[in-house]
Amino acid sequence: MYIADLHIHSRYSRATSKDCVPEYLDLWARKKGIHIIGTGDFTHPAWREELKEKLCPAEDGLYVLKKEYRIHDPAATEAFIPRFVVTGEISSIYKKMDKVRKVHSLILLPSLDAASDLSAKLEAIGNIHSDGRPILGLDCRDLLEITLEKCSRAIYVPAHIWTPHFSMFGAFSGFDTVEDCFEDMASFVHAIETGLSSDPPMNWRVSALDRFQLISNSDAHSPAKLGREANFLDIDLAYDGLYGAIQRGEGLYGTIEFFPEEGKYHFDGHRKCHVCLSPAQTEKYGGKCPVCGRRLTIGVSHRVEALADRPEGTVSPNARPFERLVPLPEVVGAATGHASTSAGVTKQYEEMLRTLGPEFEILRSVPCEDIRKHFGNLIASGIKRLRDGQATWLPGFDGEYGTLRLFTKEERENVDGQLSLFDAMPTMAFGDNFKLESGEEKKSGDEPKRDGGERCGDALIDRAFQENSVGEAGVPLPNELQREAAQTPGRCVAVVAGPGTGKTKTLIARIEYLLETRRVKPEHITAVTFTNKAAGELRQRLSQNPDNKRALRRLHAGTFHALSMELLKRWGCAYTLADNYMTMDLAGEIVKEYHLKMSAGQFLQKVSYIKSGQPLAGADESLLPAEKAYTERLRQQNALDFDDLLLKALELGKKQEHVLWFDYLLVDEFQDISPVQYELLRLWNEGGVELFVIGDSDQAIYGFRGSDDRCFSRLYEDFPRTKEIRLVENYRSTPQILNSALSVINHNPGSERVLKAHRPSGPSVDVVRTRSEKSQAIFVAHEVNRYIGGIDMIDASERIQDAKTRSFSDIAVLYRTHRQARLLEECLQNEGIPYIVAGRDDFLAEKEVRGSLAFFDWLLDPANDVAAKTCLKLMWDYEDQPLTRQILEKYGEAFGPLIKGRPGKLIEAWISDMGMDGNEAMGRLLQTSLCYKNAQEFMEAIHTGIESDLMRCGGKKYTADAVTLMTLHGAKGLEFPVVILYGAQEGALPYESERHPSSEEEERRLFFVGITRAREELVITFSGEPSKFISELPEDIKIRDAQTARKLSGGRQLSLFDLM
């Protein structure tokens, strides 16, 4: 009979001992009496090399430690030589069935060569270098398939299946069935690992688990923790014997079990409040901590109860024997009243091993009389009680291990004959800090606050911004030009897709055609999108076809930056991605040193423009030395900013072989790429099969960020045989709106643009002059009021009956800059109109906001020293020193618990505590936070979100729908039934600024984009002198003063403002 512990970790995993090396694993296996141990962490290249150096083959698929590395210790038996088998654990974090899943998997392999082969495959998917237990964004079903494809003799076991946060059945991120997790591959899973917090009888309560072999392992992070759980195997000593035992139960005699109560997630609870609850007590408190009111961590016992279909005490028809044991140091410590890690207990433990043999023999079979003879009554009696099942426990919960009790204090004092080694040591009180149920009384007013009806749920937040603003709602089945674009083969195909012509559907049709008709392997296809959000939407829309779901897992889609990051990982390029704090800090230093007359943020914008590859002219050339100094300081810290990601990928890519991902390269929003991005796509597709680009040069609006409006002409020069297809059927806008847009854009150079409207005729475009900025904002507020049929009884009674009633979410107000929206927001609030502001605003640059955001970043990651330094400087004007860190840590203790909840609650408390109640910028930050579900999502939107990714609520309440306010840049790619193009006056559109000179052609394109966001109705407003672009509208469109009554023939009514 062999004892096997197959799930352990090396020193290359996080939070593991430096002694997790082959020689110490061998030593402790001999101390424990373990015959077969897993290597752990086979995916880590350095660990595999160490294993190859220190191990030599033994029986088929097993290894032993080379003699020269063996540590001789009197406490470790020489009666047998432990065998190693290649194992590893992989963490999968991915989204499935509308929920983030976090599942760990244990994999056994027959050789180190097999480990190298599988690791090479996994390295193409994610980073396997940074952690012995790598985190991959890979569905467990796919991981299982890949594993068996690379090695048919591999053994795949879902690990510690009940652990709350990282397991197949985990309460927070797991599934309810094996089939939900593995789908069609479920039949290839033959065993499950029960984990420390459950034992076989708990698993027997779930009848669906009867077909699986139940195995148990230690998941040790240090050699001394080996054997906490293990397996009894009656097999031939070879990998085939292991395979038969785990996959078919042949020779799997039984298991050694932790007492499940000792597992750190057995019961429910809240560790910070020292509250441990049974499942019934959790139900009583509604899943909330009775002390603080926050959500409890649901333990294994509760989760088993939820999935069980059998009562307690049921024995599975396939049940195997098991023994409950406790590590010997814990028995010695519990018997003597001292900590198991104390020096005295450690000394006693080593002496017992030298005298009586390996730990498992002492716990299981050495006669109690022999133990008593050498080590006294107390330890002998403790082991006897353990064998007789007389141990009692304070259960583990919320990451806190359970506590063993073998004797009361009085019982220990009354047992004679115990050696006096411990007499001078202080005793340890077990469980004094924990309680099964809180007995603390709540003070009046301590009842935890809960979100009320004033804030809508997550679905309403999403609906308020997204409903009716997804493009191409009216595009039917592909027309002939779309079909041609999707199916035309060629080394280079360029599709010029004007607004509303079905660009995204055409791109999707192209990908589906490659997959389904031309049978291109999905791993050879890459789609480059302008934003991460667009990549997600592309995948979502592709997934609507069931035939695409499997292929989507292997198809690459992402931004230039995301793909560059993936390539740098693939090529083993180690770097730190500079966050906002690092770049702002360095930029501030450079601005001071070079005496630049601009802010750090403005300098970074210039740096980004320079790095995009655009030529500089005039005053900007003087920034080159400063830009080089900034880049050099990043290099000294082995850091890359977002622009450097592209440059580094370009630099390294020239030295690499062609990547098969890019055989079929598709680029969306081609008109907005920069010169560097253009060079990247040329490099990526060099040696490729096809390049497909789709975009519209008339919608190139990001020149200020470095995009190159000459990209189409460059493409035609570099690929002279490019096949160009123009989509001209517009399914979005009415003829009145489309003709207005064409009339304007045809003033730019180039041939005459042609777009054909497929919507029926609608109201004429309305252009309205107001007397002032204030009156313009009031007019828009009243116009919104009128569109939705009135907010109160008076409004509703004055409404013309046949006018079409809109919802708030049907309406978007677009403007050139966020500054224009200040008065507009005030007027909408006065009218009681709900709205959401999309896009980045100036308040994010305010000192208090930046300091606060740095504090929240530090709360999320206390190791973020740059965030800590920034917070101390901006909030208190302190340098980062040990003493000032104490201040930060004090605030961390106060606000740390709030970081896990809704960000709005955190910021409300922070504003109050810091005395910033009247601070306008902080108020806007609070409004922004209300749009996000958690702090992590909120901070990601702040740091990486582009215009339409960042949202701000227009007040303290949500309704199901709201008017959208956003810049013209932010509106790109969206559409609305009604668009009000606000502030179209000279100086604002085209935008005029000495510091930010603009291109009239690009500003005209921006106006064109704004017009073509409208589906049914368009209103253009201005105060003062009208924009020159208004004069370019069709001649039949007349400017109307806001005071003039509307023509009733258009289906519109008088507003209160019109009568003033």
N, C-alpha and C positions, 0 to 999 in steps of 0.2 A: 504494500500500500504506500503510495506516494502522497505527499502534501504539496500542493501547487498554489502559488500566489502569482497571478498572471497580469495584474493591473498595477503598475508602479510608475514612477517618474524618475527622470535623470536630473542632473544638476542644471540642465538646459531649460527646464520648465520654470515658470514663474513660481515664486514662493516655495522653493525646494532647497534642501540642504546641499551645501557644497560637497558633502560626503556621498551624494548619490552618484557614485562611480563604481565600476565593476568590482574593484577589490573590496570595497566596504559592503557592497550588496552581497557578495559572496560570503564575507565574514559574518554578517548578520543573519544570512540564511542558515549558516551552520549554528549560530547561537540559538536561533529559533527552532531549528529542526525542519526547515523547508527544503524540499528536494528539487523543485522546479520553480524558477522565478522568471517573470517577464523582464525583458530589457527596458521596456518603456521607450517612448519618444523616438521610434525608428525613423520618423520623417526628418529629424534634425541632422543635417550633413555632418556637423562636427561630432555629434554623438555616434553616428555610424562609423566614422573614422576611428574614434576611440574604441568602439566595440571590436572593430577589425584588428586593431593593434593589440588588445588585451585578451581577446577570447580566441579559442581554437575549436574547430569542429569536434563533436563527440558523436553520439548516435545521430541518425538521420534527422536533420532539422533542429538539432540541439547543440549547444555550445557549452564549454567549460572555461573557467578562468585559467590562463596560462600559469604555470607553477611559479614563475619568477615574480608574479604579482600577488601571490597568495599571502595573506597576513596570518601569522601564527599567533594565536591567543589561547591561553589555557581555558578561557570561558567558551571557546568555540570548538565544537566536536571535530575530530578528524576522521570520524567513522564513515562519512560519505562526502562526495563532492557534488555540490549543487549544480544543476543544469540551468542554462539560460535558454529561453525561447524568445524569438524576435516579436515584440509587441509595441503598440503605440496607441495613443488616444487622440482623436481629432474632434475639435469643437466646430459644429456647424451652426451658423447664425444666418437665418434667411427668413423670408416672408412666405407664408403659405396659408391658404384659406383665410386671407385677410388678417393674419396675426403673425407677429414676429416669433419665430421658433428658435430656440436655443437648445441643441441636443448634442450630447457627447457620445462618441462611438469608440469601442475598443476593437482593435484589429490585431489578429495574430497571423504571422507569416512564416513560411517554411525555411527562409534563409535571409541573410543580409543582402544577397543579390536581388531577391524579390522585393526587399524593402527599398533598394535603390531604384528599381524600375517603377514601383508605385509612386515613390516620392517624386520622381521626375515628372510623372503625369500630374501630380497634385501641384507641383511648383508652377506649372503653366496656368493654374487656376488662382492661386493665392500665395501669400508669403509664408514659407515654411522655415525661414531662417531665424526669425526673431524669438520663437518660443518652441520648446519641445512639444507642447501640445498646441499645434497651430490652429488658428481660427480661420475657417474658410466660409465664404458665402455660398455654400454648396448644399443643396437639398440632400437629406440623408438617403433618399431613394437613389439619387444620382451617385452619391459617394459609394453606396453598396454596389451599384452597377459597375462603376469604374474599378472598384477593388477586385471584383470577380473577373472582369475583363482582363485585367493585368495579371491576376494570379488566381487560377481556379481553385487552388488548395487553400486560399485564405479563409480565415474564420472571422466573421463579422458579428459582434455582440453589442447591442445597445447598452451603454454603460449606466450604472447606478440609476435605474429607470424611474425612480420616484423622487429624486432630488428636486426641490421646488423650482430652481432657476435654470438648470442645464440638463434636462433629461427628456426622454421620450414621453413619460407620463407626468412631467413636472407641472405643478399647480400654476405656474406663471407663464410658461412658454412651451408647454408640451402638448401632446395630442391625447385623445381619449381612447384611441385604438391603435394597434400596430399597423393596421391597414391604412389608416389616415396618414401615418408617417411614411410608409414605404410603398403604398399603392400596389402596382403589379409586381413589385419585387418582394412583397412581404413573405412569400413562400420560401425565400432564400435566407430568411432569418430563423435560426434553429435554437438559439440560446439567448438568455437575457441575464444581465448582472443585477442582482437585487439591491445592492448598495448597503451601506452601513446602517441606515435608519429603518430598514425593513428586514424581516426574516422570512423563511419559507411559509409559515402559517399565514402571514399577512398576504402573501402572493397567492396562496391557495384559494383565497376568497374570490378571486377573479377567474372565472372558468375559462375565459379566452386565453389564459396563460398556461393551461394544462399541457398544450402541445410543445412547450418550450423547455429546454434544460435550464434549470436554475443554477447559476454559478455565483460564487462570492469571492471577492478579492479585496485587498487592503487599500488600493489607490494611494499607496504610501508616497509621501513627499520627503521622507527621510528614512535611512536604513532601519532605524530603531522601530519604525512603525510597520515594518513588514509583518505579515501574518495576522493583522487584526481580523481579517477574514481570509479564508482559504478554501481549497477544494481537496477532498479525498479522492484519489484516482487509483484504480486497480487496473493498470494498463501496461503494455510494453513501453519501455522507456524510449520513445521516439515521437516525432511530430505526428506520425500517422496515428499513434495511440491517443495523443491529445485530440486530434481531429475527430476520431471516432467517439471519444468521451463527450466532447462539447457539442458536436453536431448531431450525434445519434444517441447519446447517453450510454454508449458501450464502455463500461468501466468507470463511469461517474458514480462513485459509491455514495457520496453525500458532501456536505459542506461544514466548515467551521464558521460559526456566526458570531459577530458582535451581538451583545444584547441590543436589540433595536432601540431601546430607551437611551442607550449611550450615544447613539448617532445624533449628530448636531442639528438634524431637521426632523426629529421624530414627532414632536408635538408642535402645535401652533404657538406663536408668541411674538413678543416684541422685546428684543434684547436690551435696548436702551432704557426701557421702563422696567426691566426685570420681571416681565409678565410671561408666564408659561401657562398655556391653556389646552385642555383636551378639546377634541372636535366638538363635543356637545356644548362646552363653555363658549367656544368661538361662535357657534350658532346663536347662543344666548345673547352675545354682545354684538351680533350683526356683522362679524368680521372686523370690528374695530377694537383697537387697544382700549381697555377700560380706564387707562391712566391718561393717555394723551389724545385719544380719539383717532389716531392714524390707522391705516390699514395694517392688519396683522400679517406676518409671514405664515402662510399655510403650510403645515408640515406634512410628512409622509403619511402618518396615521390618518389624517383628515382626507388626504387625497385617495388613499386606498378605500376609505369608507365611501367616498363619492363614486368610485368605479366598481365597487364590489357588487356581485350578484349572488353571493353566498353569505350565510351568517358566520360569525366568529366560531372557531372550533371545527370548521369543515376541513377534511383532509382530502387533498387532491388524489385522484386515482393513480397518478404517476409520482406520488410523493416519495422522496428519498430521505434517509436519515440525516440528521444534523446535530451538531453540538454547539451549545452557547458557551463561549469562553471570553475571558477578559485578559488583556496583556498582564503578564506576571508583575511588572512594577506597580500596576494599579492595584493588584491584589495585596501586595506587600504594603503599599501606601495606605489602602483602606483598612487593612488589618491593624496597622500601627498608628493610624491617625496622622500621617504625614503626606506631603505632596509626593506624587509618583516620580517627579523629576528631581527631588531633593538629593543632596549628596549622600545622605545616609541610606536612602532607598536604593540608589544606584549601586552603592558598594555592596549592600545585601544581595541585590539581584545578581551581580557578577559572581559573588561567592556561591550562590545557589547553582549557577550554571557550571561552575568549576567542580562542585561537589556532586550534583545530582544529574547533570546532563542537560540536553537542550530544553528550551522553554516549554515546547508543546508536550514533551514527556513529563515534565514536572506538573503541568496543569492537568494532564489527562490520566497518567498511569503510574507515576511514582507513588508508592504506598505512603499514606499520610503519616504512618509511624516513622518512616525514614525521614520525612520532612521535619517531624516533631523532634526527632533525635538530634538533628543538626541545627535546626533553626527555631525551635521553641514551639510552645502551644499556640500562640496567637496566629502565626503564619500558617501552621498546619491546620488549625481550625478554620481559618479564612478560606483556604483552598478546598477543604471539605465542604464548607457551606456553599462555595461556588459550584462544586460538582453536584451537590444535592439540590441545586436550584433555589437556595435560600437567600440569594442576593436581593437587595432592594435598590431602587433607583430613583433619583430625581431626573426626569426625562430631559433629553436635549431639545433645544428649540432655537430657531432663528440664528443658526450658526454657532450656538453654544453647545459644547458636548455635554452629555448627561453625566451625572455624578453617581458613582458606585457607593453603596453602603453595605458593609458586611457586619459591622458591629456598632452598637451605640457606644458613647464615651464610657458609660458605666460598665458595659460588658468588657471593654478593653482593660479597664482598671482592675477588674476582678479576675482576669485570666492570669494564672501564675506561670512562671517558667519562661517567660519571654526574655530573650537576650536584652541587655541594657543599652545596646547601641543607640537607641532613640531617646533615652531618658532625658538627655540635655537639650533635645530639639523642641522648638515650639510646635504645638499641635495646630492642625488646620481645621477650621470649622467648615463642614461640607454644606453647601446649599444655603448658607445664611443670607446670601444676597438675592435669592430667587424665591419665587412664590408661585404655586400652581394657579392661584387666582388672586388678583390684587385685592388687598384689604385696605388700601389707602382710600380715604374719603376724599371725594372731590370738593374743592371749594366752590362756593356759589359763583357762577359765571364762567367756570372752567369748561363747560360743555363745548366740545369742538365745533367750530363753525363749519357749515356745509354750503356748497354752491346751491343757490336757490334758482327760481325760475327766471331771474333776471339775466342769467347767462345761459345761452343755449348750449346744447351738447355739441360734440365734435362734428356730427353730421350737418348740423345747421351752420356751423362756421364754414365748412367746406361748401355747402350749397350757396351761402350768401355771396361767395366770391366766384364760384365756378359755374353755377347754373346759367345756361344761356350765353356763356362766353367761350364755348368750345368751338373751334373753327369747323367749317365745311358741313354745317348741319344739314344743308339742303342739297348736297351733292348726290345725284342718283348713281346708278351703275356706271362703270367707266364709259366715257364717250370714246370716239375713235382715236382722238389725239392722246388721251390718257392711256388707252390700250397700247398705242404705238410706243409711248414713252416707257411703259412697263415692260414691253416685250422686245424692243429693238436691241439686238446684240451689237457689240462694237467695242473697240479698245477704249474709246471715250465717248460718252453720251452726255450731252448737256440739255437739260430741260429748263426752259424759261417759263416760269409759272407765275403769272400775275395774281393779284389778290383775288381770293374766292374761286380759284380755278381747280381746287381739289389737290393741292400740292402734297399734303400729307398722305392722302389716300393713294395718290400715284406712287409715292415712295414705298408705301406698304405693299401695293400691288407688285411693284418691282421685286421686292424681297420675296414675296410669296411665289412669284413666277420663277425666280432663281431656285427656290427650295423645291417646289412641287413639280414644275415642268422640266426644268433643266437639271434637276437632281444635284445641285451644288450642295456640298456638305456645309452645314451651318457654321462650323468652326472656320471656314474659309471666307466668311462674310463679315464685314464690319460696317456699321452705320455710324457716321459722325453727326452729332446733333449740336445745336447751338447752346443748349442748356441741359443740365441733368434732368430737369423736369420733363423736357421734351423727349429725352431718351426713355424715361419711365413711361410716358404716354405712348411712345412708339411700341414699346414692349406690350403695354396693356392692350393696345388696339390689335396687335398681331396675335395676342393670346385669345382674342375673341373667336378665332378659328381654331377649333380643337386640334386640328392636324398640326398646328404650329407649336403646341405647348412643349413637346419634347425638344424640338429643334431650338427653341428660344433659350434653353439652358446653355447651349454651346455657341450661340450667335453673340458677337460683340456689338455693343451699342453704347455710346457715351460721347462726351465732349472731347475736344482735343486734349484738354488737361487731364481728364479722367483716363483716357487711353494712354497718354504719356506716362502717367503715374504707374499704370499697369505694366507698361513696357520696362520702366526703370526697375520695378520689382523683379520682373522676369530676368533682367540682365544683372541683378545683384548690386544695383547702385544704391549705396547707403547714404542717406541724407536726412536732414531735418526740414520739414516743410514749415517755412516761416509763417507764423500767424500774424494777425493784425498788430499785436502789441510789439512784436519784434521789428516789423517793418516800420511802424510809426516811430518807434524809439530810435532806430537807426536813421530814419529820414529826418527826425528832429535834430539829431546831432549834425548831420550833413548840412542842413539848412543854416544852422548857426555857424558852423565852421567856414562855409563858403559865402556867408552873408547874403543869402538868397532872399529876395523880397517876395516870399510866398510861404504858405503854410506847409506843414509836413505832408498833409493829404494832397495838396496841389502838386508838390514835388513828386509824390508817388505816381500821380496821374501822368506827369511828364515822363517819368522813368518807364512806365508801362508803354507809353507811346514809342519811346526810343527803342525799347526791346522788341516791339512788334515788327520792327524792320522798316518802318516808314522813314523816308528821307526828312531831315530837319532843314529848317531855313531860318535865317535871321537870328533873333535873340535866343531861340531855343538851342542853337549850337553851343552857346556858352555853358549849357548845363551838362555837356558831355563829361568834363572832368568830375563833376559832382556825382553823376550817374555811375561812373567807373569806381569812384570811391565807395559808394553805397554797395555796389555789386561785390567789390573786393571784401568788404566787411562781412557780407553774407557768406562769402566763400570761406573766410577765416573761421566761421562758426559751422562750417559744413552744412549750410542752410541754402535752400532754394525758395525764391518767392514763386508766385503762380506763373509769371512770365518765364522764369528760369526753367520751369518744368519742361516747357516746349523747347527751349534752346538746348537743354541737356539731352532731351530725347532726340533732337536733331543731330547733335554732336555724336552721341553714342550710336545712333541708328546708322550712321555712315560707315561704322566699323563692324556692323552686324550683318548676318545673312538675312535674306528676305523672310519676313514673318508671314506665315500662311494665312493669318487672320485677314491680311489685306489683299488677297487674291482678287476679291470682289469688294471694292471700296465704294461706298455710297456716302455722299456728303450733302446734308440738308443745309438750308440757309446759306448757300455757297457765296452769296453776294456779301456776306458780313465777315469773311475770313480775312486775316491779316497776312502780310507778306511772309511772315515766319510760318504761319499755319499753311499757307500755300506750299511752301518748301517742304513742310512735313508730309502733306498728302502726296506730293510728287515722289518723295523718298519712300513712303510707305507702299505706294502702288508700283514702284519701280520693280519690274519683274513680275508684276501682277497680271491678271487676265483682263479685268474691266474696271474702268473708273466711271462712275455715274454721279453727276452733280445736278442739283435742282435748286433753283432760287430765282430771284428777280432783281436785276440791277437797279430797277426803279424803287426798290425797298431797301437799298443800302443806306443805313442811317447811323452807322457806328464809326464814322471816320475819326471822331474825336478819341476813340479807343484804339485806333490803329488799323481798322479794317480798310481794305483796298478796293475801291469801286472799279478798279481796272481788272479784277480777277477773271471775269469772263474773257476779256480780250487777251489776257496772258495765257489763259487755257487754250484759246484757239491758236495762239502762236506756238505753244509748246506741243499741242496735239492738232496739227493742221487737218487731220482727217476726222475731227470731232463731228459727230452727228448731232445737230441741233433740232430740238422739237419745241414748239411754242404752244402753250396751253392758253386758249383765249376765251373759253366758255366760262363766264362768271355766274356762279350759282348763289352768290351771297347777297348782292345789293340790287336795289331797284334801278331802273334805267336812269332816273333823275340823279341818283347819287353817283352812279358809275360814270355818267357823262360829265358830271362836275369834276370827278377825279381825273378823267382823261384830259379834260380841257386844261387842267393845271399842269399835269406832268408832261404834256406835250410841249411845254415851254422849255424843258431841258433839252440839251443836244441829243441827237439821235433820230432815227426814223420814227414815223408816226406810230404811236401805240394803239393797239386794237384790242378791245375787250367787248364781248357780247353778253348782254344781260339776259338772264333766263327768268328772273323774277317778274311778276306783273308790275304794272305802273303803280307808283305811289305818290305821296305828297311831294311838292316841290321843295328843294333845299331852301331853308330859311336863314337869311343873314341879318343879324340884328345889331344895330348901333345903340350903345348906352352912353349916358353923359359922363360917367365916372367909373372907376374900379368898383366902388361900393355899389352903385346902381346895377352894374353888370352882375355882381354876385347875387344881389336881391332878385334880379330878373331870373337867373338860373334856378334859384330856390323855388320861386313861384312857378316856373315852367315845369319843374319836376312835380310839384304839387298838382298841377293841372293834368299832367300825363297819367298820374295814378288815380285820377278821378276825385281828388280832394281829400284832405286829411280830416277835416271836420265837417259839420253839417252845412255850414255856409258854402264851403268849397263845393261840396257834392251837389247842392241845390242849384248852383250856377253852371253846372257842367252840361254841355250839349249831349243829348241822349245817344246819338249815333257815333260819338267819338270813341275810339278804341281805348279801353282801359289797360294800362300797363302795370306791371309789378315793379317795385323798386329795383329789383335785380335785372330788369330789362334795360336799365338806363346806365350809361357811362358818361362821365364828364372828363374830357381829356384836355390837357394843357401842356405848355412847353416846359415849364419848370415848377418845382414844388412850391416855390415862393408865391406863385400866383394863386395857390389854393388856400392861403390863410384866410382871406376875407370870405371865400366861398364856404369854408367849413363853418365859420361863425354864422353865416346866414342859414345854412342847412340846419344847424343846431337850433337856431331861433324858430325855424319852421317845424321842428320836431321830426326831421327827415333822417332816417337811419342811413349811415354810409360807412364804407370801408375805404381807406386810403391804401393803395398798393404802391410800393416802391420805396427807395431809400430817400430819407429826408435829411435836411441839414441838422436837425436836433441830435443826430447820432454823433456829430463832431463836438458837441458841447462837453466841457471838462467833467461835469458831474456825471453825465451819461457814460462817458468813456471809463471813468473811474469805477462806476457801479458795475458796468459790464465786466470789467477786469475782476472785480470781486466775485461775481457770479461764476466766471470762468475758473477762478481759483477754488471756489466751493466744489465745482464739478471735478476738478483735478488739482488736489493740493500740491502735486509735484510740479505744477506750472509756475516756475519761479518768475517768468516774465510777467505773467498776470499779477502775481503778488507784488512785484516791484512797481508795476504801473498803478495798481490800486493804492498802495501806500503813498505814492507821489501825488496822484491826482486828488485823492480824497482827504489826505491829512498833511500833504507836503512833507512827508517823511522819506528818508533814505531807507533802503532795505538793509536792516541790521537785526541781530538777534533780539534786541529789546523791542524794536518796532514790530517784529514778527509776532511777538506776544500779543500785541494789540490786535493784529489781524486774526490770530488764532482765537482770541476772546470772541470776536465777532463771528468767527467760523462756528464756534460752539453754539452761539445763539441762533444763527440762521441756517446752519447745516441741515437740521431736520426739515426745513421748508423747501430745500432744493429738490426734493423728490416729488413735490406736489405741483400744482398748477403754478406757473411762473408769476401770474398776477398776484397771488397771495404773498409770495416772496417779496415782490417789488413794493407792494402796499406796505408791508411791515418795514422794509428797508427805508422807504421814503419817510415814514413816520419816525423811525428811530434816529435817522440822520437829520431830522429837522428840515426836510426839503419839500414840505407840503405845497408851497406856493410856486415851486420851480416848474416852469412851463415845459422845459425839455424833459424833465423826469415824468411829468404827467403824460407826455406823448409816448415815452418809453413804456409806461404802464398800459396805455391804450394798445400799444403794439403787442405786449405780452398776452393780452386777453385773447388773441387769435391763435394761440398755440397750446398744445395739449400738455407739454412738459418742458422743463428747463433745457434739456438737451436739444430738442427740436427748435426751441426759441433761439438758443445761442447759435445753432447751425445756420438758421435763417439770417441772423444778424451778421454773421461773419462771411458766409458764402453766398447768400441769396442775391440774385440779381433783381431787376426792377419788379417784375410781377411775382417774385417769390416772397417778398417781404410785405406783410399786411399790418395795418393799424386800424383798430376799431374807432369809429367816430364818437364814441362816448363810453359810458360805463355799462351799457346794456347792448345785448344783441336781439335782433329779430330774425325771423326766418329768411328775409331777403333785405338787401340794402343796395343803395346806389353805389356804384364803383367810381372812385376818383383816382386818376392815375395820369402819369406823364404820357406823352405821345410815344416815347421810346418804350415805356412799359406795356403799352397796348399792343405792341407788335405780336402778331399771331393770334389775337383774340377778336371776337366780334360780338356785337350787341344789337338788339332790335332798334334801340334809340341811342344816338350819340350826340352829345352837345360838345362842340369843339370850342373851348373857352379861351378867351384872351388872344384872339387872332389880330393883334394890332402891331403897328410898327414898333420895333425895339424888342418885342417879345417873339415874333415869328415873321421873318427870320430873327433869330436871337442875335442881339448885338451886345458885345462886350469887348473892351480893350484887352482884357486878360484872356478872353476866350474867343478869338476870331472864328467866325463860322463860314462855311461854304454855302453860298446861296443855292447851289444845285442840291446839296444835301438837305438843306432846310426845306426846299420845295418837295423833295422826296418824303421828308417827315410829314409835311402837310398832306401829301398824297396818302401816306399810310393812315393818318388820322381819319381822313374822309372815308377810306375804304374799310374802316372798322364797322361802319353802320350798315345794317341790313334793310331797314324800312324807313327810318326818319333821321334826318340830319339837321341840326341847328348850329350855326356858326355865330359866335358873339364877339364883340370887341368894344373897346372904349377908346376915345381919341381918334388918331389916324388909323384907318384900316391897313392891314397887311397888304403888301403889294400882290400877294398871292390871291387875295379876294378879287382883285381886278382881273385875274386870269380865269375866273369862273365863267360859265356860259353867259351870254349877254342877256338871256331872259331871266336871270336871277337878279333881283333888285334888293338893294339894302333897305331895310325898314327900321325906322326909329322904334325903340321899345315902347314909347308912349302912344304909338299909332295902333288903333284897333286891328286885330287880325282879320283876315278874310275868312268868313265863315264857310265859304265853299271848300276850304281845305279840311273841313272836319275838325276845326279847332275853335275853342271858346275864348271869350274875354277872360283875362285873369284880373285879380284885384289890382295887380301892379299896373295893368293897362289903364285902369280907371283913375289912377292917382294923378 
